[in-house]
Structures are given as C-alpha cells and as structure tokens.
C-alpha cells in the first residue's frame, strides 16, 4: 500500500483536478498525482525541452522562440487550461452589482436586457 503525505497545492490546480477527475474515474488527489507523474516524466525526457517550456510559462521567454512543435503544444494546452480557470472564476454580474454599474446581457430569445444599478428609481428594461 502506498503511503501518502499531505501537501498544499494551488486552489486552481485543485479545482482543475476536481473537474477533470470524474472523466478519468479518479479522485482529485489521484488526478493531481497523475499530473505530477506526467510532469516528472516530462522533465526526465531528453526529447522535450522542459526548461524552455517553463521559461515561456513563467513569462521569461517568448512563445515564438520555441522551435519544437511539441513544446508549443504543451504551452498552448497550459494556457488554455489557465484561461478556462479564469473564465470559470469570473462573476461579472456580482462585480457590476457591487460597483453599482449597469450591465447588459442577452436573454434566451436573443434580446438585449439592460440591468440598471439597484436604487429607488431603477429597474431592468428591455
């Protein structure tokens, strides 16, 4: 039986693991372990330029400087995951309401609905 040790991980990584785990029939912890093993093997690989990938992901190098298409694919996949996490964390409605700003959205019929800030004389209108 494998021993486990508690570790702290970034909330975004945990959320991603929790979302990805069911598709692979894993727990969130098993998903994180799986990704850690993949990362370990990638770093051990002589065929994948992991230092160059890390430099791009850390903002220390430019994507266009990556010559290896596999490295570019890894960076794009990482960026796609980050953007997905950022989009899922957005709650613009709450931000607009908290700041007292109006906002607009489409209803199910495709009509624009403008929401005015809450106040004694404001109301939603079409």
N, C-alpha and C positions, 0 to 999 in steps of 0.2 A: 504494500500500500504506500502510495506516495505521500510524503509529508508536505504540508502547506505552511506558508509563512504569510502573515498579514502584511500588506504593503499599501501605501497610499498611491492612488492614481488620479489623474486629472478627471474632473467631472465630465468633460466632453468625451473622453475615451470610454469612461464607464457607460455613458448614455449610448454611445455608438455600439459598444459591445452588447448592451442590453437589447438594443434594437436588432442587431444582426444575429444574435444567438439563436432565436427560435427557428430561423430558416435553416440553420445547421444542426438543429436538435442538440444545442449546447446551453449551458448556463452562461450568464455574463462572465463569471470567473473563468470558465473553460474557454470562452471566446478570447478573453484577454491573454490567457496562457497560450492559446493557439497563435495569436498575433505576435506574441513575444518570441515564440519558436521561429516563426517566419522571419522576423527581424534579425534574430540571431543567425539564421542560415544565410540571409542576405548579406550580412556583414562578413560572414566567413567566405562568401563566394568571391572568387577572383575575377569572375566574369561580369559582375555588376558593380559599377563604380559608386559604392555607397557613400563615400566621403563627398563626392561631387553632388549626389542627391541631397545629402544632409545640408550642404552649403546653400543650395538653392532653396530648400525648405526653410532654412534659417534666415534667408534674405541676405546671405553673404556672397552669393553668386547669381548670375543671370541664367534663366531657363534656356535662352538661346545658345549658351555656351556648352550645353550638354550635347555631345555628339552621338551618344548611344541612344537609339530609339527606345530601348527597354527602360533606360533611366528616365527618359522623358515621359514614358507611360506611367511609371511609378509616381513621378512628381504630379502629373495630371490627376491621377487617382487620389492622391493625398489632398490636393487642392479641392477636388470635387467633394470629398468627404467633409473637409472643413467648411465649405460653402453650405453643404446640406445641414450641418450642425448649426451654423449661424442662422440660416433661414428658419429652422425649427425653433430656435430660441427667440425669434422676433415676435413681439406683440405690439405692433404699431398702434392698434386701436387703444390699448391701455396707455401708451405713451402720449398719444394725441389728447386723450381724455384728461390725463394727469396735467398736461400743459395748457388745457383749455383751448385747444386748437380745433378748427373744423377739419373734417376729412370726408372723402367720397369713396364709394365702392359701388360695384355692380351687384344688383340683386339677381335672383335666379332667372329672371326674364331678360337679363342683359341691360336693364335700365339703370341709369346713374342715380344713386341715392346719396344726398349730401347730409352729413350729420353735423349739426352746429354744436358748439360747446354748450354744456348744460348751464342754464341760467333761467331767470324768471320769465324771459320772453322768447327763449329759443326753443326750436323743435326740429325734428327731422323733416325734410321735404324732398320731393322728387323734382 
